[in-house]
Amino acid sequence: MALLDGFTHHRIATGAVDIHVAQGGQGPPLLLLHGFPETHAMWRLVAPELARRYTVVAADLRGYGDSDKPADAGDTGHALYSKRAMAADMVAVMTALGHPRFRLAAHDRGARVAHRLALDHPDRVERLCLMDIVPGSVVYGTVDQRVATAYWHWFFLIQPAPFPERLLGLDAEFVLTSALRGLSPHAGQGEASPFPPAVMKEYLRCFRDPATLHAMCEDYRAGAGIDLAHEAEDRRLGRRIQCPTLVLWGKKGLVGRAYDPLAVWGEVCRDLKGEALDCGHFLPEERPQDVLRALLDFMG
């Protein structure tokens, strides 16, 4: 289902996987990356306006949406879904599209990919916006009852296969709806919701695919293992994000309630600014005009 007006859809071969993208507009390249449990369609309320100034590329992450979902083949390290591998996908996509350097805005799991991309490929990213996350090592290093309750899926999805996959598949629609509303408790319902019926239908089309359910679990398993090892290596080597970085978060969500995002990201970024928006977790869908304003002001 095409939810981005005026955008064309392509599958880009990266050499490892094929990545589905929606592309529109003209101007400097801007890559948009979505989070769990969504697809590139989460940008539908901001991407068309961004396309008035930028060449916008909204991609489905490896394992999500209509991108490839490689099987792990028994890889206990879950390297196929490391943020390093997923970041390399996006670098290959932008190279194939003729964009050696680009701006990057990302939410949730996509922001974890963007965090890794900016560290592993600093020459590729001109400006970076990370939405409603703190580094995975911070989350796992500060778990309390509040964090565990809000981020229950972090601990469920990392259980050994096929336990979570089987349970998710029993009622995918209920799980998807519960996850979205659980992370966006202040959002309205029905057409007033950030997730109106047509959008939920599209998210569910992708979410109920058994290959997607497995890939999402692998994403989180990697986040609890190999991704933490990469973050530890960054700290040991003193790596920091070099490009100008904007951090946005929802003050009603867990990130806004449990952390000081500017203090946390100040340890990781050399050039940082940030802002809390009056919403829960899904900033581009709950407060699209605020996100659009922030991005246009920051991206230049």
N, C-alpha and C positions, 0 to 999 in steps of 0.2 A: 504494500500500500504506500503510495507516494504522499507523504505529509509535508514535504518541503516544496512549496510552490516555486516553479521556475527552475528547479534543480534537475540536472541530468544524473543518471545512475550508471556506474561503471564497476567492473571487477578488475582490480589491478593485481597482476602477478608480481610477487615480491621475490620469487625463487624458493621461498619456504612455504608460503600459503598465498591464496588469493584473498584480497581484502575488498569488501564492498564499500564504495564511497558514493556520496551524493555531492555534486559539485555545482556551484553557481556563482555568478558575479564576475567582476573584473577588478583588478587592482592588486596590491600586495597580497601574497598568499597567507591565508589564515586557516590552520588546521584545528578542528573541533573534535574532541574525544568525549564519549559518553561514559556513564557509570553503570553499576549493577542496580536493578535487573533490566536495564533498558537497552536501547539501540541509538543509532545516530538521530532517530526521530525526536529525541528529547530536545533537540535544538530548533524545533520547528517554529517557535515563537520569536527567536532572535536571529536565526540564520538569514532569512530573507532580507531583513534590514541591514545586517552586516554585509550582505552581498552587494549592497549599493556602493560600498567603498573598498571591498576586498574580494579576492578570489577565494571563496569559502570552500573548504573540503571537509565535509562531515563524514567521518569513517566509522564503520562497525569494527570494534576490536576483534582480534583473533578469538574465536570461540563464541562470539555474540552475533546477533542479527543475521545477516546474510553473508558474513565472512566465513572462511573455512574454519572447521573445528577439528583439528588433528587429534587423533587418539594418542594417548600417552604411551602405549605399548609397554606398560609395566614400569615406566620410569619412576622410581621411588623419590627422585629429587624434584619431579614436576617441572623440569627445566623448560619444557615446551610452552608453559604458561608463566614463566618468569616475566617480570616487567621488563627485563633486559631484552628478551626475545620479542615481546610485544612492541617495545619501543623501536627495535630494529625493523619490524614490519612497517611502521609509520614513516621511518626515514626512507625506506625503499619506495613506499607509495609516493611520497613527495618528490623523490628523485625521478621516478617514472613520469610524474606529471610536469616535470621541468622546473621544480622549485628547490634549488640547493639550500636556500635559507627561507625561513618562514616564521610567522608568529604562531603561537600555540595557546589555546584555551581548553581546559579540560575539567571534568567533574568526576568526583568519586573514584572508581577504579581507573577511569581514563586519566584522572589527575595523578594516580600512582605511576601509570605508564609515562605521563609527561614529566614527572619528577625524575624518573630514570633516564628518559630521553635527554633532558637538559644536562644531566651529569655525564652521560656516556657520549653525547654528541654535541658538545657546547658550541661548536662552530655552526651548527644548523639552526639554532633557535635564537631569534632576535629579541622577542619578548614573550613572557610566559605568564599565564593566569591559571592558578590552581584553586578549585572550588570545593570547599567543605570537606577538607581532609587535614589530618596531621600525619606525619610519617608512620608507617606501619610499626616500626620499632617503638615509637612513643606509645601507640595504642597498646601493644602487647606488654610494654614495660610499665604501664600504669593502670592495669585492669582492676576495677573495683565493681561493686554490685551495679552501679549506675551504668558503667560502660558495658558490662556483660549483658545487662537487660536490653539496652538499646541495640547492641551489636550482636545479638544472639546468633545471627547467621554466620558471623566470623568463626564461631566455635562449632557450629553444626556442619557447615559445608566442608570443613577440613577433615572430617572423620573419614576413615578409609573407605574406598569404593568397594562395593556399590551401595553402601548403607544410605548415605544422604540422597544419592541419585534415585534410588528406588522409592524412598518416601516422598521426595519432591514430585515424582511422576504420578503418584496416586491421586493428587488433586492439585495440578499445576496452577489452575486459575485461582484457587483459594490462597495458595502460597504467594503468588505474584501480588494479588490484591492486598494481602496482609503485609507484605514487605513494603509496598509503596505507601500504604496508609500509616504503617507503623513508623516510618521515617519522616512522614509528613503529617503529623497528627493535627495540625491546625488548618489543614486544607479543607475546602468545601467538598460537597458531594455532587454526583451527577454532572450536568454540563458545567456547573460552577467549579468543579474539581480541576486541579492541574492535570488530571488524567481522565478526560471525557471518554465516553464509550468508544469512539472511533480509535482513539489512541490506545486504550486498553486492549482493544481487539488486535491491533498491530503488535503491541508488546507481547500479548499472549501467543500470537502466531509463532513468534520466535522462541519464547520462553518454554513452550511445551515440547519442543523438539528434544528427544532424549540426548542427542549429541550436544545440544546447548546446555542442558542440565549438567552433563558430565564436564563440559568445558568450564562452566562457572565454578564448579567444585574444584577443578584443577587450578583455576585462577586463585582461589582462596587458599588452597593447599600450598601453592607456590608462595603466596603472601605470608604464610606461617613458617616458611622454611628458607628456600633459596633467596627470596627477596630480602629477608632479614640478614642473611650472610652478606649480600651485596651492600646493604646499608652499613653493616659493621665495617666492611672494607672501606667504604667512603669515610667513615669517622677516623679509622686508623690512618688513612692517607691524607686526611684534612681536605677532602674534596668538598666544594661548595658550588651551588648554582651561580653562574657568573652573570647571566643576563638580567635585565630589569624584570622583577617578578611582582605580580599582584596576587594577593591572597584574599579571596572572598569566602564568607561563611554565613550560615544562617544562625542568628542569635537564639532562635527557638529550638534549634537542633542540638545534638549531642556535642558537636565540635564547639559551638558557642557556649554551651553550659559547662563543659567539663575541662576545657583547655583555654589557654591564652594563645591563640593562633599566631599572633605577631611575635611573641616571645619564642614559641617553638620554631617557627620558620626563620626567625632571626639567626638561629644557630646553623641554618642550612644555606641561606641566601645572602649574597653580598649586597644586593640592591633591592630592598623590599618595601612595599607599602601594602596596606590592607584595609578592609572595610567589612563590617557586619551588616547583613541585610535582614529585614524584618520578616523572616520566614523560617521554615524548617530546613530539611536537607536538600530538596530538589530546587535549587535556586533558579535555573533557567525556565522552569515550568511554574514555580510559585510566584516569582518576582521578575518576569522577563524584561520589563522596562528598566528596572534597576540594574540588572545584569547588562543590558544593552548600553545604558549610560556609562557604566563602569568600564566596559570593554572599549567603547569608542573613545573615552577620555584617555585610557591607558595605552591602547595599541598604536595610536598615532595615525 
